[in-house]
Amino acid sequence: MNLEELKKCKYGLTHNGTFHADDVFSTAFVKILNPNIQIIRASSVPKDFVGLVYDIGDGLFDHHGLSDYRNNQIPYAAFGKLWRNFAPQVYDDYIVEAIDKKFISLLDLSDNTGSKDSLCIAISALNPNNNSSGDKEFSEAVRIASIFLTKLIEQEKNIFLEELKVQKAYEESQNKEIIILDDHLHFTNLLPKTKAIYVIFPSKRGGYSAQGVPINSDTVELKKPFPKKWLTSLPDYLTFCHKNRFLISADSLDKIVYACNIALKEVEK
């Protein structure tokens, strides 16, 4: 099924009973793509059903038969299969990959393996505590999920645009180890792959801040944390040093640049 076919669907069908993050977010995504689709929850797929079927029925968008794995060996659930099929027809590759990596794959892993995930636990808590169908609660869960998913997509679009600005700043910077930005922009997808060690930007609290660049986009481990001695003896040119040594602040650009240059030369004992 392609996007145009989905947009023409009058009905979608998923399983009834207890709902989980997988069928809830699958439904939220489907309704983002086709706001007019009517979702039916049932224990099986009627033989004469015409429409989109997911998380039930052992079809293209079910995952209860043979497992289908990503390159990182995280298995697909219904949400991941729907996203893989339809998202590339709507969003840029960056958005498709980022949302799957940061968000959907974690929900898919939980649904397939039972691994603990805070959002999955929260969604499951919305199920009724009685013998009712849960359809009303399911609709409310989908409404909440739609807000999350819409905001996540908007966020990733903004991150993509911010990283383009960071790329430009890096290319134009004479000092490739200390990058100065005009604003606090997302940089952790790009700068770990470069020579950059520290990033400077205006602080929303006034003055300037600097952050250490992580060794890669999947960790908080820094290429070079700020000096440990600054935790117990803060230099007079700084106003703050975070206890985890990833962030410092100063009241002027000159002072924060000076601090970063000192940090670059510092050798930890």
N, C-alpha and C positions, 0 to 999 in steps of 0.2 A: 504493500500500500504506500502511495506517495502522498505528499502534502495536499495536493488538490483533491485527491480522493477522500482524505480525512476531513477536509473542510466541507465536503458534500454529505458526510455521514450524519444521519439523523439520530442514530443510537450508538452508544458504547456500552459494553458489558464487562463487568468484573465480578469477582466472587462476593458473596454475602457473608454474614457472620462477623467474627472479629476482624477488624481492619488494622492495617499496619502502615508504616511510613511508605512502603513500596506502592501499594494500591492507592493510597491517599495522594502521594506526590505524582504518581502516574496520571491520576484523574485531574489533578491541578494542571499538569502540563498539557494534557489533551484539551482541557477547557480553555487554556490560554490560546491554543491553536484554533480551536473551534468553539467559541463561546455558546453556540446554540445547540450543541450536542446534548442529548438527554442520556444520562448514565443510569443503567439498570444494574442492580446487584442481585445475583442469582447463584444457586448452588451448582448449576450446570448450564451449558450452552444449548439453547433450543436448536433443533435441527434446521428450522426455517429462519434462524436469526440472520439478519443482514445488517452489518455494521462493524465497528471496531471491537475486537475481543482482546483483553489483556489480563494477565495474572490468573488466568484460568483457561481451560480448554486445550492445553498442550499445543498451541499454535505458535505463530511467529513472535508474539509478545508475551508468551508464558515462559516460565523458567523452572518448572517442576519436573521436567523430563531430564534429558541429557544436559549437562552443564555446558555453558558457553563462556569462555574466559577472555578477559582482556590480556594485553601483552604482559602486564604485571601480575598475572594469575589471579586477579580478583574476579570472581564470577559475576556475570550479569544477572540482575533480577529484571522484573518487568519495566521498572522505571528506566533503568540503563538501556534496555533494548529499545524502548520507545524513543529515548533521547538520541541514541545512536542512529536510528532510522530517520527521524524527522528534523532534529535540530540542525544538521548540516544544510537543510533546505531553507532555513530561516536565518541562522546566525553565522558570523564569520568563524573560521576554523579556531581562532584564538578563544572565542567564547565557548564553543563546543567542547574543546579540550579542557579548558580551565574549570568549567562547571562540573564536568565529569570527574576530573581528578580531585578537586577540592571537596566535592559535595556528594554527587550521585554514587560514586564508587563506594563510599563509606556506608551509605544506606543499603546499597546492594550487598555489600559484604555482611552487614548485620542480618539482612533478611535471609541470606543463603546459609549463614553459619551460626546465627544466634549470638554473634559477638556483640558486646555492649556498645551502644551508641546513644548519647544523651537525647538527641532529637527523636530517635526511634522510640525510646522509652516515653518521651513526652507525648508523642502522637498516640501511642498505645493506651496511655492513661485517659484519653478522651472517649474510649469505649464505654458503653453503659454498664452499670453494675447490676443490671437485672436481665430478664429474658426478652427484652424488646428487640426489635430487628436491628437497631443501631443505625438505621438509615439517616435519622435526623442528626445524630452525632457525627456520622460519616460526612455529611454535607458541611457541617461546621468545621471539621478537621480539614476538608478540602479548601474551604474558604481561607483558613489560616495558612495552609501550605501554599496557596496561590500568592499570598502576600510575600511570604519568604522567597519563593522561587522568582517572582517578578523583580524583587529588590536585588536578589543575587545576580540576575542577568544584567540589570542596570549597573550594578557595582562593577561587574567584570568589563562591561563596555567602557566605563570610566577609567578603570585600571589600564585597559589597552591604550586609551588616549594619553593617559599620564605617562606610561612607559615610552611612548613616542617622544614626549617632551624630555624625558630623562635621557633617551638615546641621543637626542640633539645636544643636550647639555654636556654629555660625556664626550661626544665627538668634538665639540668646540672648546673643551677644557684643556688648557696647557698642562696642568698637573692631573694626570690620569688617576692618581691615588686619592686625591681629595676633590670631590665633585660638589660644586655649589649650585643649588637649585633656587629658583624664585619662589617656590612654594613647597609644602610638604607633600611630595608626590610618591606614588607607589614605585618602588625600584627593585624589589627583591626577585622579580623574574628575570631582570636584565643584568644588573650590576654584578651579581655573583660570577658571571661569566667573563667579566672584564678585570682590569687591573685595579679597579676602585677598592679602597679600603674604608674610607669614611665618606659620608654624605652630609652636607650642611644645608640647612633650610631655615627660613624665618619661623620662630616659635609663636604659637597662638597666644602664649602668655607674655609675649614681649621678648625682645632680643632674638637670639639665634640658638638653635640646637644642632647637634651632630649625632648621627647614628653610625654604628659599625655595620659593615656589609657582611652578610652571612656567606659561608663557603659555598652554599648552593641554595636553591629556592625551596628545598624541602626540609631545611633545618634552621634552628636559631643559633647554631654554632658560628661564631664570628671568625673572619679572617684574622683579625687582630683586635681583641677587646681593649678598652681604654685602661690605662695603668691602674694596677691594684692599689697602689699607694694613695691614689686620689680618693679612695673611700674613707680613709682615716685622716688624710691631710689634704683638703681641697685647696688647690692653688688659688691665689687671689684673682686670677684672670677668669675663673669659672664661678658660676652661681649654683651649679648642681652636677652631681655624678650619680647615675643610677647604681643601685647595689649590685646589679647584674652586669654592670660595666658596658652596656650597649648604647647608652645615651648620656650625653653631657649638654650643658647649657651655659651660655654667657650672655652678657648684656650688649655685646656688639659683634659685628662680623669679624673685625680684626682680631678680637680676642679668641673667638671660636676657631678661626683659621690657625692662629698661633698654637692653640691647644692641640689641634689635630696634627700639626707638624711635630710638636713635642712628643705626642703619642706614637707617631710613626717611628721615631728614633729610640723610644723606650725599649729596653731589654728586660723582660721579666726574669726575676731571680727565683 
